[in-house]
């Protein structure tokens, strides 16, 4: 805990007046980062820094904003989960919803619970994570997958697809069914990564209430599906729950992986990162897009949440599959 309080103290230290020119300012900031002291923004205002020294956010202007910064710092220092680079408005909304659900008066009280109760910590991780997907819940996503799977994968001997920060078992199951319909399931490996061990245990044991399949069947039909979804599931002996058939389930490799800190771990013909990127701030988004670029095979495809800026250096590596859609094929 001493390292936590030291980090918080360093982040909130008052600034010292800066040097006269930008060069000396940059040198002083670098020295501060190396020494564990918060560097200063223009005008001598302290700012929080990420592990790589990039400025993330000015000092909070309200008590709640300060509480949020301390909560995220505590989560990082205590458990190693780093949400400090996420968009603050999104994080605040998710955290406040959890606080209300737990009937806690302040974010500080939530922080205390997170540090002392594993169940609350896991609840916070789930709240901050990507919104869970339901099978075939996005007709546009399904259409783009149908359009691109054959183009991207048929030429590869053993295609690999990475679902980065997978939005739960149902997102991976949707992809497995689409691969089966394209006659690609038997030779394609899906790598679905999540950012905590608790979520990893959940997705590995996931199943569906049988009654929910009729609702998901409507999603399936709206997304262009033919036939019955139940054909891709086995029903439990008691007739209550359904699990994906083994020949599809075994093509999904689940793993814990941290997009904020981990390096590229394989080369992929397709990367689906559009659901994860939506919550990321500018610096983290840049870092993760570079990670995807490092991990994508020649002529592979990557799904983002928004179109690439034409001035982004990575933009020259890609061309859109369709105009005004952030799904790209690598060309360089």
C-alpha positions in Angstrom: 0.0 0.0 0.0 2.9 2.3 0.6 3.6 2.4 -3.2 -0.1 3.4 -3.8 0.1 6.4 -1.4 3.5 7.4 -2.8 2.0 7.4 -6.3 -0.9 9.4 -5.2 1.3 11.9 -3.4 3.6 12.2 -6.4 0.6 12.8 -8.7 -0.7 15.6 -6.6 2.5 17.5 -5.8 2.4 21.2 -6.6 4.3 22.3 -9.6 7.5 24.3 -9.7 7.7 27.2 -12.1 9.0 26.0 -15.5 12.1 26.9 -17.4 12.1 29.6 -20.1 12.0 27.4 -23.2 10.2 24.3 -24.4 13.4 22.2 -24.5 14.2 22.7 -20.9 10.5 22.1 -20.0 10.6 18.8 -21.8 13.9 17.8 -20.1 12.5 18.7 -16.7 9.3 16.7 -17.4 11.4 13.7 -18.4 13.5 14.0 -15.2 10.4 14.3 -13.1 8.9 11.1 -14.6 12.1 9.2 -14.0 12.1 10.4 -10.4 8.5 9.5 -9.8 7.3 13.1 -9.6 4.3 14.4 -11.5 5.5 16.7 -14.3 3.7 20.0 -15.0 1.5 21.0 -17.8 1.8 24.5 -19.4 1.3 27.2 -16.8 2.7 25.0 -14.0 -0.4 23.0 -13.5 0.4 19.4 -12.3 -0.9 16.6 -14.4 -1.2 12.8 -14.0 1.0 10.7 -16.2 0.7 7.2 -17.5 3.5 4.6 -17.2 5.1 5.8 -20.4 5.1 9.4 -19.3 2.3 10.6 -21.6 0.1 13.2 -20.0 -3.4 11.8 -19.3 -5.4 14.4 -17.4 -5.2 17.7 -15.6 -5.7 17.8 -11.9 -9.4 17.1 -11.2 -11.6 20.2 -10.7 -14.3 18.5 -8.4 -14.2 16.1 -5.5 -15.8 13.4 -7.6 -13.2 13.7 -10.3 -10.5 13.5 -7.7 -12.2 10.4 -6.2 -12.3 8.8 -9.6 -8.6 9.4 -10.2 -7.7 7.9 -6.9 -10.0 4.9 -7.5 -8.4 4.2 -10.8 -4.9 4.7 -9.3 -5.8 2.3 -6.4 -7.1 -0.3 -8.8 -3.9 -0.1 -10.8 -1.5 -0.1 -7.9 -3.4 -2.8 -5.9 -4.5 -5.2 -8.7 -2.5 -4.1 -11.8 -5.6 -3.3 -13.9 -5.1 0.0 -15.7 -8.1 2.0 -16.7 -6.4 5.3 -16.4 -6.2 5.8 -20.1 -9.9 5.4 -20.7 -12.3 8.2 -21.5 -13.2 9.8 -18.2 -16.8 10.5 -19.0 -17.4 6.9 -19.9 -15.5 5.7 -16.8 -17.4 8.1 -14.5 -20.8 6.9 -15.9 -19.9 3.2 -15.3 -18.4 3.7 -11.9 -21.4 5.8 -10.7 -23.8 3.2 -11.9 -21.9 0.6 -9.8 -21.9 2.9 -6.8 -25.6 3.3 -7.0 -26.1 -0.5 -7.5 -24.1 -1.2 -4.3 -25.9 1.6 -2.4 -22.6 3.4 -1.5 -22.6 7.1 -0.7 -19.4 8.1 -2.5 -16.7 6.9 -4.8 -14.3 6.9 -1.9 -16.4 4.4 -0.2 -16.4 2.3 -3.3 -12.6 2.5 -3.4 -12.5 1.2 0.2 -14.7 -1.7 -0.8 -12.6 -2.5 -3.9 -9.4 -2.6 -1.8 -10.8 -4.8 0.9 -13.4 -7.1 -0.9 -12.5 -9.3 -3.9 -16.1 -9.6 -5.0 -16.5 -5.8 -5.2 -13.2 -5.5 -7.1 -14.4 -8.0 -9.6 -17.7 -6.2 -9.9 -15.8 -3.0 -10.7 -13.7 -4.7 -13.3 -16.9 -6.0 -15.0 -18.4 -2.6 -14.9 -15.4 -0.9 -16.5 -15.0 -3.6 -19.1 -16.6 -3.7 -22.6 -20.4 -3.9 -22.5 -21.3 -7.6 -22.8 -22.5 -8.7 -26.3 -25.6 -10.8 -27.2 -25.4 -13.1 -30.1 -26.1 -11.4 -33.4 -26.9 -8.1 -31.6 -25.3 -5.9 -34.3 -26.7 -6.6 -37.8 -24.0 -4.3 -39.3 -21.2 -6.1 -37.6 -22.6 -9.5 -38.8 -22.9 -8.2 -42.4 -19.3 -6.9 -42.3 -18.1 -10.3 -41.0 -20.0 -12.2 -43.7 -18.5 -9.9 -46.3 -14.9 -10.1 -45.0 -14.4 -13.6 -43.6 -14.0 -15.4 -46.9 -11.9 -12.6 -48.4 -9.4 -12.5 -45.5 -9.2 -16.1 -44.5 -9.6 -18.5 -47.5 -6.0 -17.8 -48.6 -4.4 -18.7 -45.3 -3.5 -22.2 -44.4 -4.4 -21.9 -40.7 -6.2 -18.6 -40.2 -6.2 -16.9 -36.9 -8.7 -14.3 -35.6 -8.2 -12.1 -32.5 -11.2 -10.7 -30.6 -9.4 -8.1 -28.5 -11.2 -7.4 -25.1 -13.9 -9.8 -26.2 -17.4 -8.7 -25.1 -18.2 -12.1 -23.6 -18.8 -15.6 -24.7 -21.7 -14.6 -27.0 -19.5 -12.5 -29.2 -17.1 -15.4 -29.7 -20.0 -17.8 -30.3 -21.4 -15.5 -33.0 -18.1 -15.5 -34.8 -17.8 -19.3 -34.6 -21.2 -19.8 -36.1 -20.4 -17.5 -39.0 -17.2 -19.3 -39.6 -19.1 -22.6 -39.7 -21.5 -21.2 -42.3 -18.5 -20.1 -44.4 -16.9 -23.6 -44.2 -14.0 -22.1 -42.3 -14.6 -23.3 -38.7 -12.6 -26.5 -38.9 -9.3 -24.7 -39.7 -9.7 -21.3 -38.1 -8.6 -20.5 -34.6 -10.4 -17.8 -32.6 -8.3 -16.1 -29.9 -10.6 -14.3 -27.5 -8.9 -12.3 -24.8 -10.3 -10.7 -21.7 -8.5 -8.5 -19.2 -9.1 -10.3 -15.9 -8.9 -13.8 -14.5 -12.4 -13.6 -13.1 -13.9 -12.8 -16.5 -11.8 -15.5 -18.0 -13.3 -18.1 -15.6 -16.8 -16.8 -16.5 -16.5 -17.1 -20.3 -14.9 -20.5 -20.1 -17.9 -21.8 -18.2 -20.6 -19.8 -20.1 -23.9 -21.3 -21.2 -27.3 -19.9 -22.3 -30.7 -20.4 -20.7 -32.6 -22.4 -23.3 -35.5 -19.9 -23.1 -33.2 -17.2 -24.2 -32.5 -18.9 -27.6 -35.9 -17.9 -29.0 -35.1 -14.2 -28.3 -31.6 -14.6 -29.9 -33.2 -16.4 -32.8 -34.8 -13.0 -33.7 -31.4 -11.3 -33.7 -30.1 -14.1 -35.9 -32.9 -13.7 -38.5 -32.6 -9.9 -38.5 -28.8 -10.3 -39.1 -29.5 -12.5 -42.2 -29.3 -15.9 -40.6 -31.0 -18.9 -42.1 -32.3 -21.9 -40.2 -32.4 -22.3 -36.4 -29.7 -21.2 -34.0 -30.5 -24.2 -31.8 -28.8 -26.4 -34.4 -25.5 -25.0 -33.2 -26.1 -25.8 -29.6 -26.3 -28.9 -27.3 -29.0 -28.9 -24.7 -28.3 -30.0 -21.1 -30.0 -33.2 -19.9 -32.4 -31.2 -17.8 -33.5 -29.1 -20.8 -32.6 -25.9 -19.1 -29.4 -24.6 -20.6 -27.6 -24.7 -24.0 -23.9 -24.8 -24.8 -22.1 -24.3 -28.1 -21.5 -27.6 -29.9 -18.0 -29.0 -29.3 -16.7 -28.7 -32.8 -17.2 -24.9 -32.6 -16.4 -24.5 -28.9 -13.0 -26.1 -29.4 -12.0 -23.6 -32.0 -12.1 -20.8 -29.4 -9.0 -20.2 -27.3 -9.7 -18.0 -24.3 -6.9 -16.1 -22.6 -6.2 -13.2 -20.1 -4.5 -10.3 -21.9 -4.0 -6.6 -21.1 -4.3 -4.3 -24.1 -2.8 -1.5 -22.0 0.5 -3.2 -21.2 1.0 -6.4 -23.1 2.9 -6.8 -26.4 1.8 -8.5 -29.6 1.6 -12.3 -29.1 0.8 -13.7 -32.5 0.1 -12.8 -36.2 -3.6 -12.7 -37.2 -5.5 -12.6 -40.4 -8.3 -10.7 -38.7 -8.5 -8.5 -35.6 -11.8 -7.4 -34.1 -11.2 -4.5 -31.8 -14.2 -2.2 -32.5 -16.0 -2.9 -29.2 -13.0 -2.4 -27.0 -11.7 0.9 -28.6 -14.9 2.9 -28.0 -13.9 3.5 -24.3 -10.3 4.5 -24.9 -8.8 7.9 -24.6 -6.5 9.3 -27.3 -3.2 8.1 -26.0 -4.4 4.6 -25.2 -6.2 4.4 -28.6 -3.0 5.3 -30.4 -1.1 2.6 -28.4 -3.7 -0.1 -29.1 -4.0 0.7 -32.8 -0.2 0.4 -33.1 -0.5 -3.0 -31.3 -3.1 -4.1 -33.8 -0.8 -3.0 -36.7 2.1 -5.0 -35.2 -0.2 -8.1 -35.0 -1.9 -8.0 -38.3 -0.7 -10.2 -41.2 -0.2 -8.8 -44.7 -3.6 -8.3 -46.4 -5.3 -9.0 -43.1 -8.4 -7.1 -41.8 -8.9 -5.0 -38.7 -12.2 -3.7 -37.4 -12.1 -0.4 -35.5 -14.8 1.6 -33.9 -14.3 4.7 -36.0 -12.6 5.7 -39.3 -8.9 6.3 -39.3 -7.8 9.9 -39.4 -6.3 10.6 -42.8 -3.3 12.2 -41.0 -2.7 9.2 -38.9 0.6 7.6 -40.0 -1.1 4.1 -39.8 -3.7 5.2 -42.3 -1.4 4.6 -45.3 -1.2 0.9 -44.4 -5.0 0.4 -44.9 -7.9 0.8 -47.2 -11.5 0.6 -46.1 -13.6 -2.5 -47.1 -16.6 -0.2 -47.6 -16.8 3.6 -47.7 -17.5 5.2 -44.4 -17.0 2.0 -42.4 -14.1 1.5 -40.0 -13.3 -2.0 -41.3 -9.9 -2.0 -43.0 -7.8 -4.3 -45.2 -4.0 -4.0 -44.8 -2.3 -3.1 -48.0 1.2 -2.2 -46.7 
